Amino acid sequence: MTFTTTIREKIRADARHEGRDFTNSASAADYLGVTDGTLRKWRMRRYGPRFQKIGGEVRYYLSDLDAWLDAQFVDSSDGGEAR
């Protein structure tokens, strides 16, 4: 088990414990292994995972974080383009 996997499992467990399937920007950044500032820049540039902004609060659904991470895999057999 890697450090990143452990963080993702903790964030998922915390969300489940609180009865929700989303997390805030700081936890989403931890989940992705980037800083909150990087995630903020990505939002401004319309890059990165889908998010919702409700009443000034940014939310990321865990399923959207996983889908975005999955889409970042690069298959070296097709010239290195992300799928």
N, C-alpha and C positions, 0 to 999 in steps of 0.2 A: 504494500500500500504506500503510495507517495504522499508527500506533504499536502499537495494540492487536492488529492482525492479525500484526504482526511478533512480538510477545510470544507470541501463541497458537502461531504456527509454531515458535518456539524451544522452547516447553514440549512440543509434540507431538514434535519432533525428539529432545529429551532423553529422553522416555519411550520412543520407538522404539529409541533407542540402547541403553537399559537393558533392552529386551525386555519392556516392560510397557505397559498401556493405561490406567493410572491415574496420578494425581499426588497430592501432599500438599495440605494446606489452604493453605499460603502460596502455592504455585504456582497453585492453583485460584483464589485471590483475584486474583492477577495476571491470570490467564486471563479472568476476568470483569470486571476493571477496578475492583475494590473492594478495601478493606483486609481483612487477615486478621481484624481485630476485627469488621468488618461481617459477614463470612462466619460467624464464631463466633456472633454475635447471631442471624443467620438460622437457624442450626442449633437454637439454644435455642427459637426461636419456631416451629419446624417450617416454615420458609419457605426458598426457594432450591432449588438442585439436590439430587438424591438423593446420599447419601454412605454410606460404610460406616465403621464404627469397629471396628478389629481390634486387640486388645491395646493399647488406648489411642491407637492411631494412626488418624487420620481420613484416608480415601482418597476421592477423587472420580474416577470413570471419565470419561475425556474425552468419550465419547459422551453421557453424562448432562449434562455441562456444555454441550455443543452443543445438546442437546434442550431444556434449560431456557432457554438464550439464544433459541432459535428461538420458544419459546412466549411470549416477552416482547414480540414485535412487536405493535404496535397498528395496526389498520386504521382509518384515520380515516373511512372510508365506513360503518362499522357503529356509529358513535357513540363511538368511542374506547376500546372495551373490548378488553383484551388477549385474544388467542385462546388 
